[in-house]
């Protein structure tokens, strides 16, 4: 399955959006303009605007508010990425140098703040307060999810319930916002539809993150497991399940390995094998498919259309992708 197939029904909107988004980033400050131009040129696959437009066109034609919604989510998402790179001391983003690597931390933080303000002003200037509320809730939840993960990672005591709450807030909430923004831009009074699309996006986001966590144990992209999450002491679903289904002695060995031997390649490899032996991967895959099926069920009653077909393809792509 290719992303091109999913994009096809909204290709025109995405092309128009590219120009619209560039215009929202413009500034009279030459340095700021240079940095934002760099960001626009190195954008990803436009997954968030894609969700917005598909969710919108399932119910009606796009309008000015739909483009505002897509720009809003992209501005705020880009701002969080710029800030994340500063926090993580990361010098690369999607294979390119990060903003903090090229222009140092202070400029990166200020650029992130600028993008946040542009998003807020875009909503206020166009009286899109309903859109602003949706995205503000998402940004709050993303921050809470990050902090919850940091707090729990220190003690390595993440339960399955807490894990699901972390990925819901950190990952799923933004995809949920995209889908509800799309529906809200064309049907603001249809609260039930907007909420259904929010839930649909949340379920896709949950499946997406579990798939990402599985790559650490079965990395198809490079043909072997990476163990990066273990090295970074991240407790993901396969590991949590394995720890809940082993003897106290085994549990103690795994926790000790993750805490004190996470840089030891041999030990990390042993932990990966342990998780596989305890059926951690099978359990996580089943949970991922459960979220996928729930997402598909939610949109069953909506009228057939190329946009609905693309969303179904997207749900399947999320769990079948190789990287």
PLY file of the C-alpha trace (Angstrom):
ply
format ascii 1.0
element vertex 323
property float x
property float y
property float z
element edge 322
property int vertex1
property int vertex2
end_header
0.00 0.00 0.00
1.35 3.41 -0.99
0.71 6.74 0.72
-0.07 8.18 -2.76
-3.28 6.10 -2.87
-4.42 7.55 0.45
-3.60 11.13 -0.61
-5.26 10.93 -4.07
-8.79 12.23 -3.16
-7.38 15.39 -1.48
-4.29 15.95 -3.62
-5.62 19.32 -4.84
-6.33 20.52 -1.28
-2.87 19.47 -0.07
-1.19 21.34 -2.95
-3.22 24.49 -2.15
-2.47 24.03 1.54
1.28 24.06 0.89
1.09 27.64 -0.40
-1.38 28.66 2.29
0.81 27.27 5.05
3.92 29.03 3.71
2.04 32.32 3.81
1.01 31.78 7.48
4.70 31.36 8.42
5.83 34.63 6.82
7.53 37.26 8.97
9.06 40.73 8.50
12.09 39.69 10.57
14.71 38.35 8.11
16.20 35.80 10.55
12.77 34.46 11.48
11.77 34.28 7.83
14.96 32.33 7.06
14.29 29.80 9.84
10.60 29.30 8.97
11.51 28.91 5.28
13.93 26.14 6.32
11.12 24.45 8.31
8.62 24.62 5.43
11.12 23.15 2.96
11.83 20.19 5.25
8.30 19.30 6.29
7.23 15.67 6.56
4.49 13.77 4.72
1.71 16.22 5.69
-0.06 13.47 7.62
-1.88 15.94 9.89
-3.37 18.12 7.10
-4.25 14.88 5.29
-6.34 13.75 8.28
-7.97 17.19 8.48
-8.98 17.28 4.79
-10.16 13.66 4.60
-12.24 14.11 7.78
-13.67 17.31 6.36
-14.50 16.03 2.86
-16.26 12.97 4.20
-19.08 15.37 5.16
-18.75 18.41 2.90
-16.50 20.45 0.58
-13.50 22.18 2.14
-13.84 25.86 3.01
-11.59 28.61 4.38
-12.08 27.25 7.89
-10.79 23.80 6.79
-7.54 25.40 5.65
-7.32 27.37 8.90
-7.78 24.07 10.79
-5.00 22.33 8.84
-2.64 25.31 9.28
-3.45 25.57 12.98
-2.57 21.95 13.71
0.56 22.12 11.56
1.79 25.36 13.20
1.30 24.05 16.71
2.75 20.63 15.87
5.84 22.22 14.27
6.27 24.42 17.35
6.22 21.38 19.66
8.80 19.58 17.47
11.16 22.58 17.56
10.81 22.75 21.35
11.21 18.96 21.69
14.54 19.06 19.85
15.79 21.64 22.36
14.60 19.59 25.33
16.07 16.36 23.91
19.28 18.06 22.75
18.58 16.52 19.31
20.60 17.77 16.37
18.66 16.00 13.63
15.04 15.89 12.56
13.95 13.66 9.63
17.54 13.38 8.43
18.13 17.15 8.42
19.84 19.36 10.98
17.42 20.62 13.64
16.78 24.33 14.26
18.75 24.26 17.54
21.69 22.60 15.75
21.82 25.36 13.12
20.77 28.43 15.13
21.28 27.39 18.79
18.71 26.82 21.56
17.62 30.41 22.23
16.56 31.02 18.63
14.89 27.58 18.44
12.79 28.31 21.57
11.80 31.75 20.25
10.87 30.31 16.84
8.71 27.68 18.59
7.00 30.45 20.58
6.47 32.44 17.37
4.79 29.47 15.65
2.52 28.94 18.68
1.49 32.60 18.61
0.85 32.46 14.84
-1.50 29.52 15.40
-3.36 31.31 18.18
-3.68 34.52 16.14
-4.84 32.65 13.04
-7.76 31.26 15.06
-8.59 34.53 16.82
-8.40 36.68 13.66
-10.88 34.36 11.92
-13.09 33.82 14.99
-12.32 30.08 14.89
-12.71 29.68 18.65
-14.13 26.17 18.34
-10.98 25.09 16.44
-8.76 26.84 18.98
-10.40 24.96 21.86
-9.83 21.57 20.13
-6.12 22.22 19.48
-5.50 23.83 22.90
-6.82 20.70 24.63
-4.49 18.59 22.44
-1.40 20.69 23.30
-2.25 20.52 27.01
-2.64 16.75 26.87
0.60 16.29 24.91
2.47 18.23 27.63
0.81 16.21 30.40
1.66 12.95 28.63
5.33 13.88 28.30
5.53 14.82 31.99
3.70 11.65 33.07
6.17 9.55 31.07
9.18 11.36 32.60
7.77 10.89 36.11
7.09 7.16 35.62
10.30 6.40 33.68
12.40 7.30 36.71
10.88 4.45 38.70
10.19 2.01 35.84
6.78 1.30 37.36
4.55 1.91 34.35
1.42 -0.24 34.37
-0.51 -1.09 31.24
-3.19 1.45 32.19
-0.61 4.23 32.60
1.11 3.22 29.33
-2.18 3.60 27.42
-2.80 6.97 29.08
0.71 8.17 28.11
0.37 7.18 24.45
-3.18 8.54 24.31
-1.95 11.93 25.49
1.45 12.01 23.75
0.53 10.62 20.32
-3.16 9.86 19.86
-4.49 13.21 21.04
-2.97 15.10 18.09
-4.41 12.73 15.46
-7.73 12.95 17.34
-7.52 16.74 17.08
-6.87 16.57 13.30
-9.97 14.44 12.69
-12.24 16.51 14.92
-10.87 19.77 13.44
-11.69 18.54 9.94
-15.27 17.63 10.86
-15.75 20.79 12.94
-14.60 23.04 10.08
-17.59 21.98 7.95
-20.13 20.78 10.54
-19.54 22.80 13.74
-23.11 22.18 14.97
-22.89 18.39 14.52
-21.32 17.74 17.93
-21.90 13.98 17.73
-20.02 13.70 14.39
-17.15 15.90 15.64
-16.83 13.72 18.77
-17.01 10.50 16.72
-14.20 11.74 14.47
-12.15 12.74 17.53
-12.51 9.22 18.92
-11.71 7.73 15.50
-8.44 9.72 15.37
-7.59 8.77 18.93
-7.95 5.05 18.18
-5.75 5.35 15.06
-3.17 7.20 17.17
-3.14 4.41 19.76
-2.59 1.77 17.06
0.10 3.94 15.43
2.11 4.25 18.65
1.92 0.53 19.47
3.21 -0.19 15.95
6.10 2.21 16.60
6.88 0.44 19.87
6.88 -2.94 18.09
9.53 -1.71 15.62
12.00 -1.67 18.51
11.66 -5.45 18.73
10.99 -6.31 15.07
12.51 -3.57 12.96
11.53 -4.53 9.40
13.10 -1.34 8.05
16.63 -2.48 8.89
15.96 -6.18 9.30
16.84 -6.48 12.99
15.61 -5.22 16.38
17.14 -1.94 17.59
16.46 -1.98 21.34
16.52 1.84 21.38
13.56 2.04 23.77
15.35 -0.28 26.20
18.54 1.79 25.94
16.45 4.89 26.73
14.69 3.07 29.61
11.27 3.41 27.94
8.64 1.00 29.17
6.49 0.06 26.18
3.62 -2.44 25.89
5.61 -5.58 24.86
7.95 -5.13 27.84
5.15 -4.25 30.28
3.23 -7.39 29.30
6.35 -9.57 29.67
7.01 -8.13 33.16
3.43 -8.84 34.19
3.76 -12.47 33.09
7.02 -13.66 34.58
8.45 -14.82 37.91
9.70 -12.30 40.53
13.27 -13.43 39.78
12.87 -12.79 36.03
11.24 -9.44 36.73
14.12 -8.39 38.94
16.63 -9.39 36.22
14.77 -7.39 33.53
14.39 -4.26 35.69
18.08 -4.45 36.64
19.00 -4.88 32.95
16.96 -1.86 31.85
18.20 0.29 34.73
21.87 -0.62 34.87
22.83 -2.52 31.70
20.84 -0.67 29.05
24.02 0.22 27.12
25.23 -3.40 27.10
24.34 -4.71 23.60
24.37 -8.36 24.69
22.09 -7.69 27.67
19.69 -5.58 25.57
19.52 -8.44 23.04
18.70 -10.85 25.88
15.89 -8.58 27.13
14.45 -8.41 23.57
14.50 -12.22 23.38
12.91 -12.46 26.84
10.04 -10.19 25.72
9.51 -12.34 22.61
9.55 -15.57 24.66
6.91 -14.15 27.00
4.62 -13.33 24.02
4.97 -9.59 24.59
4.95 -8.90 20.84
1.88 -11.05 20.15
-0.02 -9.33 22.96
0.92 -5.84 21.71
-0.01 -6.75 18.11
-3.42 -7.98 19.27
-4.03 -4.74 21.17
-3.00 -2.73 18.10
-5.47 -4.65 15.91
-8.18 -4.13 18.55
-7.73 -0.33 18.32
-7.69 -0.55 14.50
-10.97 -2.52 14.42
-12.64 -0.12 16.88
-11.60 2.82 14.66
-13.04 1.18 11.54
-16.28 0.35 13.36
-16.79 4.02 14.28
-17.03 5.19 10.66
-19.06 2.25 9.31
-22.33 4.22 9.24
-20.92 7.23 7.36
-21.84 7.40 3.63
-19.47 5.70 1.17
-17.04 8.07 -0.55
-13.43 8.18 -1.81
-12.59 10.12 1.38
-13.98 7.44 3.65
-12.12 4.81 1.57
-8.89 6.75 2.07
-9.41 6.92 5.83
-9.96 3.15 5.87
-6.74 2.71 3.86
-5.00 4.99 6.34
-6.15 2.89 9.31
-4.81 -0.24 7.63
-1.58 1.50 6.57
-0.91 2.47 10.20
-0.56 -1.16 11.26
0.89 -2.58 8.03
3.62 0.03 7.44
7.25 -1.12 7.47
8.76 2.01 9.07
0 1
1 2
2 3
3 4
4 5
5 6
6 7
7 8
8 9
9 10
10 11
11 12
12 13
13 14
14 15
15 16
16 17
17 18
18 19
19 20
20 21
21 22
22 23
23 24
24 25
25 26
26 27
27 28
28 29
29 30
30 31
31 32
32 33
33 34
34 35
35 36
36 37
37 38
38 39
39 40
40 41
41 42
42 43
43 44
44 45
45 46
46 47
47 48
48 49
49 50
50 51
51 52
52 53
53 54
54 55
55 56
56 57
57 58
58 59
59 60
60 61
61 62
62 63
63 64
64 65
65 66
66 67
67 68
68 69
69 70
70 71
71 72
72 73
73 74
74 75
75 76
76 77
77 78
78 79
79 80
80 81
81 82
82 83
83 84
84 85
85 86
86 87
87 88
88 89
89 90
90 91
91 92
92 93
93 94
94 95
95 96
96 97
97 98
98 99
99 100
100 101
101 102
102 103
103 104
104 105
105 106
106 107
107 108
108 109
109 110
110 111
111 112
112 113
113 114
114 115
115 116
116 117
117 118
118 119
119 120
120 121
121 122
122 123
123 124
124 125
125 126
126 127
127 128
128 129
129 130
130 131
131 132
132 133
133 134
134 135
135 136
136 137
137 138
138 139
139 140
140 141
141 142
142 143
143 144
144 145
145 146
146 147
147 148
148 149
149 150
150 151
151 152
152 153
153 154
154 155
155 156
156 157
157 158
158 159
159 160
160 161
161 162
162 163
163 164
164 165
165 166
166 167
167 168
168 169
169 170
170 171
171 172
172 173
173 174
174 175
175 176
176 177
177 178
178 179
179 180
180 181
181 182
182 183
183 184
184 185
185 186
186 187
187 188
188 189
189 190
190 191
191 192
192 193
193 194
194 195
195 196
196 197
197 198
198 199
199 200
200 201
201 202
202 203
203 204
204 205
205 206
206 207
207 208
208 209
209 210
210 211
211 212
212 213
213 214
214 215
215 216
216 217
217 218
218 219
219 220
220 221
221 222
222 223
223 224
224 225
225 226
226 227
227 228
228 229
229 230
230 231
231 232
232 233
233 234
234 235
235 236
236 237
237 238
238 239
239 240
240 241
241 242
242 243
243 244
244 245
245 246
246 247
247 248
248 249
249 250
250 251
251 252
252 253
253 254
254 255
255 256
256 257
257 258
258 259
259 260
260 261
261 262
262 263
263 264
264 265
265 266
266 267
267 268
268 269
269 270
270 271
271 272
272 273
273 274
274 275
275 276
276 277
277 278
278 279
279 280
280 281
281 282
282 283
283 284
284 285
285 286
286 287
287 288
288 289
289 290
290 291
291 292
292 293
293 294
294 295
295 296
296 297
297 298
298 299
299 300
300 301
301 302
302 303
303 304
304 305
305 306
306 307
307 308
308 309
309 310
310 311
311 312
312 313
313 314
314 315
315 316
316 317
317 318
318 319
319 320
320 321
321 322
